[in-house]
């Protein structure tokens, strides 16, 4: 090959790509207050230290719940889809990154052609043979103006956004499994409470029935106690149904059947999650995976503007080949059979209305991404504020409800005593028993609300995913991820 041609090709190959034309990225200001809301509902909620969220294995102290969550992280299909989406995005990033490098192909060819007489100026018929072997580059775009580099950066940010989506999916899965587990425990406890109430009501009915048979009580008292027995039977069936449905929901989240020994029997038997205190600054939200995902998509839209701007500038491409050619197969690699070719091409856009529209669309998409990023922060702030409001008041509700249960139990005891002494009728006993059962049910639900709020606060602050080394490639990495 001619020395000057070789140096030209080599120089083109090693020329560094031009800088991208993407605008400089600046993180938008968070459109939320710097501190969490305060007031009577948020009393004693905030710590003076920055919040360091524990890993989920540390936050969820119950050993059975830990095992169930571990099973879900292994078997859940939604999380598996999220992981596969990450792998797909990594591959797409590798494809786009590969556009910066030339595609080198080896090509072997053989042609044999017969030309009749008096065609193309030949008086006699001819047979022409040609054999060739080439190593070449076809239409390699040299990224002087950063179009391909901008597209590569866009693909990288989309990959990183997909990774953050996987982390968000894991947070959602961990919190959902914990919520389903606690709900099942609460319904199991209410089922036991309903069964105990039914047993008590059945005992009262048997006693009243014997007195009725001796004409010591009226038909009205007998029917009144029967209504309570039937209501208790209904509640037992209802809670048994809810517990079965809760178990089905938990199995779906886990992705397989949870063994019986891992199932909760009552809410009192579940070790509550650890208490956490968020830091004063709402900047902790910027570490949430869904916020990071929105920011990565904003960066991708920013890089897309660079690609749209580069479309206004010339595109330079190169096609080149080096090899050997001969009219005889046996002479293909003999001295003097070397062949080469190169064909640089430059395309200068003069008028293409689509480029202007594409540029406007890219800028509009960036504004959309900015708005979505800001909305994600606002939504996250509201979620944390709501969780803090529950946390600031749920203990007071539990305390008041426990006092109500104690008072209802004492009222029931006194009503039974007065009825046994003939001071009062059985209607007072029934009312007291109904009130006690309803108060006990509400206490179970309030305790469930307290535990569920701890889980919710942990999730909305961004806890629940492993903080190990990230497999994400960087923009300066030497090769695409495998």
C-alpha positions in Angstrom: 0.0 0.0 0.0 1.2 3.5 -0.7 2.9 5.0 2.4 0.9 8.2 2.2 -2.3 6.4 2.0 -1.4 4.2 5.0 -0.5 7.3 7.1 -3.8 8.9 6.1 -5.9 5.9 7.2 -3.9 5.6 10.4 -4.3 9.3 11.2 -8.0 9.1 10.7 -8.3 6.1 12.9 -6.4 7.7 15.8 -8.0 11.1 15.6 -9.8 11.6 18.9 -13.5 12.0 18.6 -14.8 15.6 19.0 -16.4 16.8 22.1 -20.1 16.2 22.4 -22.5 19.1 21.7 -24.8 18.1 24.6 -25.5 21.0 27.0 -23.7 20.9 30.3 -25.8 19.0 32.8 -26.8 20.8 36.0 -29.0 19.1 38.6 -32.3 20.9 39.0 -33.0 22.4 42.5 -35.2 20.1 44.6 -38.7 21.7 44.6 -39.4 20.8 48.2 -38.6 22.4 51.6 -35.2 21.6 53.1 -36.8 20.2 56.3 -39.6 17.8 56.9 -43.0 19.2 58.0 -43.5 19.9 61.7 -46.4 20.4 64.0 -48.5 18.4 66.5 -48.7 15.3 64.2 -45.0 15.2 63.7 -43.9 15.7 67.3 -40.6 14.1 68.3 -40.2 12.6 64.9 -36.8 14.0 63.7 -33.3 13.2 64.7 -30.5 15.8 64.7 -28.2 13.3 62.8 -28.3 12.3 59.2 -30.2 9.1 58.6 -28.2 6.0 57.8 -30.6 3.3 56.8 -29.7 -0.2 57.8 -29.8 -3.2 55.4 -33.1 -5.0 55.3 -31.6 -8.0 57.1 -30.8 -5.7 60.1 -34.1 -3.7 59.9 -36.3 -6.7 59.9 -35.4 -8.5 63.2 -37.8 -11.4 62.9 -35.9 -14.4 61.7 -38.9 -16.0 59.9 -39.7 -12.8 58.1 -36.0 -12.5 57.0 -36.2 -16.0 55.5 -39.4 -15.2 53.7 -38.0 -12.0 52.2 -34.9 -13.9 51.1 -37.1 -16.4 49.3 -38.9 -13.5 47.6 -35.7 -11.9 46.4 -34.7 -15.2 44.8 -38.1 -16.3 43.3 -40.2 -13.2 42.6 -41.0 -13.0 38.9 -41.4 -9.2 38.8 -38.0 -8.7 40.3 -36.6 -11.3 37.9 -38.1 -9.2 35.0 -36.4 -6.1 36.4 -33.1 -7.9 36.5 -33.5 -9.1 32.9 -34.3 -5.5 31.9 -31.0 -4.4 33.4 -29.2 -7.1 31.4 -31.0 -6.0 28.2 -30.1 -2.3 28.9 -26.5 -3.3 29.4 -26.4 -5.1 26.1 -28.0 -2.1 24.3 -25.4 0.2 25.8 -22.7 -2.2 24.5 -24.2 -2.0 21.0 -24.3 1.8 21.0 -20.8 2.1 22.4 -19.6 -0.2 19.7 -20.7 2.4 17.1 -17.6 4.4 18.0 -15.3 1.6 16.7 -14.9 0.5 13.1 -16.4 -2.8 12.0 -13.6 -4.9 10.4 -14.7 -7.7 8.1 -12.7 -10.3 6.1 -14.1 -11.0 2.7 -13.3 -13.7 0.1 -14.7 -13.5 -3.4 -14.5 -15.5 -6.7 -16.2 -14.5 -10.0 -16.1 -16.2 -13.3 -17.8 -14.5 -16.3 -18.2 -15.4 -20.0 -18.5 -12.5 -22.5 -19.7 -13.3 -26.0 -17.9 -12.2 -29.2 -18.4 -8.6 -30.3 -19.5 -7.5 -26.8 -17.7 -4.7 -25.1 -15.3 -4.5 -28.0 -13.9 -8.0 -27.9 -14.1 -9.8 -31.3 -13.8 -13.2 -29.7 -15.7 -14.8 -26.8 -13.9 -14.4 -23.5 -14.0 -16.0 -20.0 -12.9 -13.7 -17.2 -11.9 -15.0 -13.8 -11.2 -12.9 -10.7 -10.3 -14.1 -7.1 -9.8 -11.8 -4.2 -9.3 -11.8 -0.4 -9.8 -8.5 1.5 -9.7 -7.1 5.0 -11.7 -3.9 5.2 -13.9 -1.3 6.9 -17.2 -0.4 5.5 -18.9 3.0 6.1 -17.3 3.7 9.4 -18.6 7.1 10.7 -15.8 9.1 12.3 -17.4 10.9 15.2 -15.8 14.4 14.8 -18.9 16.2 16.1 -19.9 13.8 18.9 -23.2 12.5 17.5 -22.3 8.8 18.3 -20.7 9.8 21.6 -23.9 11.5 22.6 -26.0 8.5 21.7 -23.6 6.4 23.6 -24.0 8.6 26.7 -27.8 8.5 26.3 -27.7 4.7 26.2 -25.4 4.7 29.3 -27.8 6.8 31.3 -30.8 4.7 30.2 -28.9 1.6 31.4 -28.2 3.3 34.8 -31.9 4.3 35.0 -32.8 0.7 34.5 -30.5 -0.4 37.2 -32.2 2.1 39.5 -35.5 0.7 38.5 -34.3 -2.7 39.6 -33.4 -1.3 43.0 -36.8 0.4 43.3 -38.4 -2.9 42.4 -36.4 -4.6 45.2 -37.5 -1.9 47.7 -41.1 -2.4 46.7 -40.8 -6.2 46.9 -39.2 -6.2 50.4 -41.8 -3.8 51.8 -44.7 -5.6 50.1 -43.6 -9.0 51.5 -43.2 -7.5 55.0 -46.6 -5.8 54.7 -48.3 -9.0 53.5 -46.6 -11.0 56.3 -47.7 -8.6 59.0 -51.3 -8.4 57.6 -51.4 -12.2 57.7 -50.2 -12.2 61.3 -52.9 -9.6 62.2 -55.7 -11.6 60.5 -54.5 -14.8 62.2 -54.6 -13.0 65.6 -58.1 -11.7 64.8 -59.1 -15.2 63.8 -58.0 -16.6 67.2 -59.8 -13.7 68.9 -63.0 -14.5 66.9 -62.7 -18.2 67.8 -62.2 -17.4 71.5 -65.3 -15.1 71.3 -67.3 -17.8 69.6 -66.3 -20.3 72.3 -67.4 -17.8 75.0 -70.6 -17.0 73.2 -71.4 -20.7 72.7 -70.8 -21.2 76.4 -73.2 -18.4 77.3 -75.8 -19.7 74.9 -75.6 -23.2 76.4 -76.1 -21.7 79.9 -79.0 -19.5 78.8 -80.5 -22.4 77.0 -80.5 -24.5 80.1 -82.1 -21.7 82.1 -84.6 -21.2 79.3 -85.6 -24.9 79.4 -86.2 -24.4 83.2 -88.3 -21.3 82.4 -85.8 -19.1 84.3 -85.2 -16.8 81.3 -87.4 -15.4 78.6 -87.3 -16.3 74.9 -86.0 -12.8 74.2 -82.7 -13.5 76.2 -82.3 -16.8 74.4 -82.6 -15.2 70.9 -80.4 -12.3 71.9 -77.5 -14.6 72.8 -78.1 -16.7 69.7 -77.6 -13.6 67.5 -74.2 -13.2 69.2 -73.3 -16.8 68.5 -74.2 -16.5 64.8 -72.3 -13.2 64.5 -69.2 -14.8 66.1 -69.5 -17.8 63.7 -69.7 -15.3 60.8 -66.6 -13.5 62.0 -64.6 -16.7 62.3 -65.5 -17.7 58.7 -64.6 -14.2 57.5 -61.2 -14.1 59.2 -60.5 -17.6 58.1 -61.1 -16.4 54.5 -59.0 -13.3 54.9 -56.1 -15.3 56.4 -56.3 -17.8 53.4 -56.3 -14.9 50.9 -53.4 -13.2 52.8 -51.4 -16.5 52.5 -52.1 -16.6 48.8 -50.9 -13.0 48.3 -47.8 -13.8 50.3 -47.0 -16.9 48.2 -47.5 -14.8 45.0 -45.0 -12.2 46.2 -42.5 -14.8 47.3 -42.8 -16.7 44.0 -43.2 -20.1 45.7 -45.2 -21.7 48.6 -44.0 -20.5 52.0 -43.4 -23.4 54.4 -45.9 -23.7 57.3 -43.2 -23.2 59.9 -42.4 -19.8 58.5 -45.9 -18.6 58.5 -46.9 -16.2 61.4 -49.5 -17.4 63.9 -50.3 -14.0 65.4 -49.1 -10.4 65.4 -47.8 -10.6 69.0 -45.4 -13.4 67.9 -43.7 -11.2 65.2 -40.6 -9.3 66.3 -41.3 -5.7 65.2 -39.0 -3.9 62.8 -36.4 -1.6 64.2 -37.1 2.1 64.8 -35.5 4.5 62.4 -35.1 8.3 62.6 -34.8 10.3 59.4 -32.3 13.1 59.3 -33.3 16.8 59.3 -32.6 17.4 55.7 -35.0 16.3 53.0 -31.9 15.9 50.8 -31.9 12.2 51.9 -34.6 11.7 49.2 -32.0 12.3 46.5 -30.6 8.9 47.3 -33.9 7.1 46.6 -33.5 4.8 43.6 -36.6 6.2 41.9 -35.3 9.7 42.2 -31.9 8.6 40.8 -33.8 6.9 38.0 -35.6 10.1 37.1 -32.3 11.9 37.1 -30.6 9.4 34.9 -33.4 9.7 32.4 -33.0 13.5 32.6 -29.3 13.0 31.8 -30.2 10.8 28.9 -32.5 13.5 27.5 -29.7 16.0 27.9 -27.4 13.7 25.9 -30.0 13.3 23.2 -29.9 17.1 22.6 -26.2 16.7 21.7 -27.0 14.1 19.1 -29.7 16.3 17.7 -27.3 19.3 17.5 -24.6 17.1 15.8 -27.1 16.3 13.0 -26.6 19.9 11.7 -22.9 19.2 11.0 -21.2 17.1 8.3 -21.0 13.3 8.7 -17.6 11.8 7.7 -17.4 8.2 6.9 -14.7 5.9 5.6 -14.7 2.7 3.6 -11.3 1.0 3.1 -9.9 -2.4 2.2 -6.6 -4.1 1.9 -6.0 -7.5 0.4 -4.9 -9.5 -2.6 -6.5 -10.1 -6.0 -5.7 -12.3 -9.0 -7.2 -13.7 -12.2 -5.9 -17.1 -11.2 -6.6 -18.8 -7.9 -3.1 -20.1 -7.7 -1.7 -16.6 -8.0 -3.8 -15.1 -5.3 -1.0 -14.8 -2.7 1.9 -14.3 -5.1 4.1 -11.3 -5.1 2.5 -8.3 -6.8 -1.1 -9.4 -6.2 -1.6 -6.9 -3.4 -4.6 -4.6 -3.7 -6.1 -1.7 -1.7 -8.8 0.9 -1.8 -10.1 3.7 0.4 -13.1 5.9 -0.1 -13.6 8.7 2.5 -17.0 10.4 2.3 -18.4 13.6 3.7 -22.1 14.5 3.7 -22.9 18.1 4.4 -26.5 18.8 5.3 -27.9 21.7 3.4 -31.6 21.6 4.0 -33.5 19.0 6.0 -36.5 20.2 8.0 -36.4 17.0 10.0 -33.2 18.0 11.8 -34.8 21.2 13.2 -37.9 19.3 14.4 -35.7 16.6 16.0 -33.8 19.3 17.8 -37.0 20.9 19.1 -38.3 17.5 20.1 -35.1 16.7 22.0 -35.3 20.0 24.0 -39.0 19.4 24.8 -38.1 15.9 26.0 -35.5 17.3 28.3 -38.1 19.7 29.8 -40.4 16.8 30.3 -37.7 14.9 32.0 -37.0 17.9 34.3 -40.6 18.1 35.2 -40.8 14.3 35.9 -37.7 14.5 38.1 -39.2 17.4 40.1 -42.5 15.6 40.5 -40.7 12.4 41.6 -39.0 14.4 44.4 -42.3 16.1 45.4 -44.1 12.7 45.5 -41.3 11.2 47.6 -41.5 14.2 50.0 -45.2 13.7 50.4 -44.8 9.9 51.0 -42.3 10.5 53.8 -44.4 13.3 55.3 -47.4 11.0 55.4 -45.4 8.3 57.0 -44.1 10.7 59.6 -47.6 11.9 60.3 -48.7 8.4 61.1 -45.6 7.7 63.2 -46.3 10.9 65.2 -49.8 9.8 66.1 -50.1 6.0 66.0 -48.6 5.5 69.4 -51.2 7.7 71.0 -53.9 5.8 69.1 -52.5 2.5 70.4 -52.3 3.7 74.0 -55.8 5.1 73.9 -57.2 1.9 72.3 -55.5 -0.3 74.9 -57.1 1.8 77.6 -60.5 1.4 75.8 -60.0 -2.4 75.6 -59.3 -2.5 79.4 -62.4 -0.4 80.1 -64.5 -2.6 77.8 -63.2 -5.7 79.5 -64.1 -4.4 82.9 -67.5 -3.3 81.6 -68.2 -6.8 80.3 -67.1 -8.4 83.6 -69.4 -6.1 85.6 -72.3 -6.6 83.2 -72.0 -10.4 83.6 -71.8 -10.1 87.4 -74.9 -7.8 87.5 -76.8 -10.2 85.2 -75.9 -13.2 87.4 -77.2 -11.4 90.4 -80.4 -10.5 88.6 -79.7 -6.8 88.8 -79.6 -6.2 85.0 -80.9 -7.9 81.9 -78.8 -9.8 79.4 -79.0 -7.0 76.8 -76.3 -5.1 78.8 -74.1 -8.2 78.7 -74.5 -8.5 74.9 -73.7 -4.8 74.4 -70.6 -5.0 76.6 -69.4 -8.1 74.8 -69.9 -6.6 71.3 -68.0 -3.5 72.5 -65.2 -5.5 73.9 -64.8 -7.6 70.7 -64.8 -4.5 68.5 -62.3 -2.8 70.7 -60.0 -5.8 70.6 -60.2 -6.0 66.8 -59.4 -2.3 66.5 -56.4 -2.7 68.8 -55.0 -5.5 66.6 -55.4 -3.2 63.5 -53.7 -0.3 65.2 -50.8 -2.4 66.2 -50.6 -3.6 62.6 -50.7 0.0 61.4 -47.8 0.9 63.7 -45.6 -2.0 62.4 -46.7 -1.3 58.8 -45.8 2.4 59.2 -42.3 1.4 60.3 -42.0 -0.6 57.1 -43.4 2.2 55.0 -41.1 4.8 56.4 -38.1 2.6 55.8 -39.2 2.0 52.2 -40.0 5.6 51.3 -36.7 6.8 52.7 -35.0 4.4 50.2 -34.2 1.4 52.3 -34.5 -2.2 51.3 -31.9 -2.8 48.6 -28.4 -4.2 49.0 -25.7 -1.4 48.9 -22.9 -3.6 47.5 -20.6 -2.6 44.7 -22.5 -1.4 41.7 -21.9 -3.3 38.4 -22.7 -0.1 36.4 -20.1 0.9 33.8 -18.7 4.4 33.7 -18.4 6.7 30.7 -14.6 6.2 30.8 -14.5 2.5 31.1 -12.3 0.7 28.6 -14.8 -1.8 27.4 -18.6 -2.3 27.5 -19.9 -4.5 30.3 -20.1 -8.2 29.7 
